[in-house]
Amino acid sequence: MSKPKGYGEAALRQLKRVCWEHRIKVVWSRPLAKGTYQTLRELLPAEAISNKKLYSALCCHTRSPGYLQLLRTNAVRLAPGGEQADRVTLEESQFAVERLKASKRGKRRYAPKPKGKAQNSNRPHKPAPATAKAGVQVRVKARKVIRRD
């Protein structure tokens, strides 16, 4: 059975709230240590968050483009509680870059820019405002043509 759209984001919000309520410090702005799922499962009571929601929340967080950009070579990984665990390896960093390039957002960011024509050249040309006829005043104001008879 498939999960509804936005399930991971909702699970991640719940996980952050539950960690805060149980005084578990998780630094979300740094790479997470390997085995974070098991560590959180041991620290959090089973009734606080289900296994499925915990897994979905961590998947949602670690697959996001913002998290993948944090995975630079030799960046420090932090375990729940804030202590340093290990460092990001070269292979993990390369995997993150490949994943970013393959993602929809990554394609826009890393795609080569088109050469030659300007990007806005496909826009239709706007006709010039109407010219003044005898006895009619025409004034152009903020892309609006105001006619006074």
C-alpha positions as CSV (number, residue, x, y, z in Angstrom):
1,M,0.0,0.0,0.0
2,S,1.4,3.4,-1.0
3,K,1.8,6.2,1.4
4,P,-0.1,9.5,0.9
5,K,1.7,12.4,-0.5
6,G,3.5,14.4,2.2
7,Y,3.7,11.4,4.6
8,G,7.5,11.7,5.0
9,E,7.3,15.4,5.7
10,A,4.6,15.0,8.3
11,A,6.5,12.1,9.9
12,L,9.7,14.2,10.0
13,R,7.8,17.1,11.8
14,Q,6.4,14.5,14.3
15,L,9.9,13.1,14.8
16,K,11.4,16.5,15.5
17,R,8.6,17.3,18.0
18,V,9.0,13.9,19.8
19,C,12.8,14.3,20.0
20,W,12.3,17.8,21.5
21,E,9.8,16.5,24.0
22,H,12.1,13.7,25.1
23,R,15.1,16.1,25.3
24,I,17.0,14.2,22.6
25,K,19.3,16.7,20.8
26,V,19.5,15.9,17.1
27,V,21.4,18.4,14.9
28,W,19.4,18.3,11.7
29,S,21.7,20.8,9.9
30,R,24.6,18.4,9.9
31,P,25.1,14.9,8.4
32,L,23.6,12.3,10.6
33,A,25.7,9.4,12.0
34,K,25.3,5.9,10.6
35,G,22.9,3.9,12.7
36,T,20.8,6.9,13.7
37,Y,17.6,4.9,13.2
38,Q,18.7,2.2,15.7
39,T,19.9,4.9,18.2
40,L,16.6,6.8,18.0
41,R,14.6,3.6,18.3
42,E,16.5,2.8,21.5
43,L,16.1,6.3,23.0
44,L,12.5,6.9,22.1
45,P,9.6,4.9,23.6
46,A,7.6,2.8,21.1
47,E,4.4,4.7,21.7
48,A,6.0,8.0,20.9
49,I,6.5,7.2,17.2
50,S,6.0,4.1,15.2
51,N,8.8,2.3,13.3
52,K,7.2,3.1,10.0
53,K,7.0,6.8,10.8
54,L,10.6,6.9,12.1
55,Y,11.9,5.2,9.0
56,S,9.9,7.5,6.7
57,A,11.0,10.6,8.5
58,L,14.7,9.7,8.3
59,C,14.3,8.7,4.6
60,C,12.6,12.0,3.9
61,H,15.4,14.0,5.6
62,T,18.4,12.1,4.2
63,R,17.0,12.1,0.6
64,S,16.3,15.9,0.6
65,P,18.6,18.0,-1.6
66,G,19.5,20.2,1.4
67,Y,20.9,17.1,3.3
68,L,22.7,15.8,0.2
69,Q,24.5,19.1,-0.1
70,L,25.8,18.7,3.5
71,L,27.5,15.5,2.5
72,R,30.9,16.9,1.7
73,T,34.1,14.9,2.0
74,N,35.4,14.8,5.6
75,A,32.4,16.6,7.0
76,V,31.7,15.5,10.5
77,R,28.7,13.3,11.2
78,L,26.8,13.8,14.4
79,A,25.0,11.2,16.5
80,P,21.8,11.9,18.3
81,G,22.9,13.8,21.4
82,G,25.3,16.0,19.5
83,E,28.5,14.0,19.8
84,Q,30.8,13.5,16.8
85,A,30.5,10.0,15.3
86,D,32.6,9.8,12.1
87,R,33.3,11.6,8.9
88,V,31.8,11.5,5.4
89,T,33.9,9.4,3.0
90,L,34.8,10.3,-0.6
91,E,32.4,7.6,-1.9
92,E,29.5,8.9,0.1
93,S,30.2,12.4,-1.1
94,Q,30.3,11.3,-4.7
95,F,27.1,9.4,-4.3
96,A,25.4,12.5,-2.9
97,V,26.5,14.6,-5.8
98,E,25.3,12.0,-8.3
99,R,22.0,11.8,-6.5
100,L,21.6,15.6,-6.6
101,K,22.3,15.7,-10.3
102,A,19.7,13.0,-10.9
103,S,17.0,14.6,-8.8
104,K,14.6,17.0,-10.4
105,R,15.9,20.0,-8.4
106,G,19.5,19.0,-9.0
107,K,18.9,18.9,-12.8
108,R,17.9,22.5,-12.7
109,R,20.8,23.5,-10.6
110,Y,23.6,21.5,-12.4
111,A,22.2,21.5,-15.9
112,P,24.4,23.3,-18.5
113,K,22.9,26.6,-19.5
114,P,21.8,26.9,-23.2
115,K,24.1,28.8,-25.5
116,G,23.0,31.1,-28.2
117,K,19.6,32.6,-27.9
118,A,18.5,34.4,-24.8
119,Q,16.3,32.4,-22.5
120,N,13.3,34.8,-22.8
121,S,13.3,34.7,-26.6
122,N,10.4,32.3,-26.7
123,R,8.1,34.9,-25.2
124,P,5.6,36.5,-27.6
125,H,6.3,40.0,-28.6
126,K,3.9,42.6,-27.0
127,P,2.4,45.0,-29.4
128,A,3.0,48.7,-28.9
129,P,0.3,50.7,-27.2
130,A,-2.4,52.1,-29.3
131,T,-1.5,55.4,-31.0
132,A,-3.4,58.6,-30.4
133,K,-6.3,59.3,-32.8
134,A,-7.7,62.7,-33.4
135,G,-9.4,64.0,-30.3
136,V,-8.4,61.0,-28.0
137,Q,-5.7,61.3,-25.4
138,V,-3.6,58.1,-24.7
139,R,-1.5,57.7,-21.6
140,V,0.4,54.5,-20.7
141,K,0.7,53.9,-17.0
142,A,2.1,50.7,-15.5
143,R,1.4,48.5,-18.5
144,K,-2.2,49.8,-18.7
145,V,-3.5,51.9,-21.6
146,I,-5.9,54.6,-20.4
147,R,-8.0,56.3,-23.0
148,R,-9.8,59.5,-22.4
149,D,-12.3,60.8,-24.8
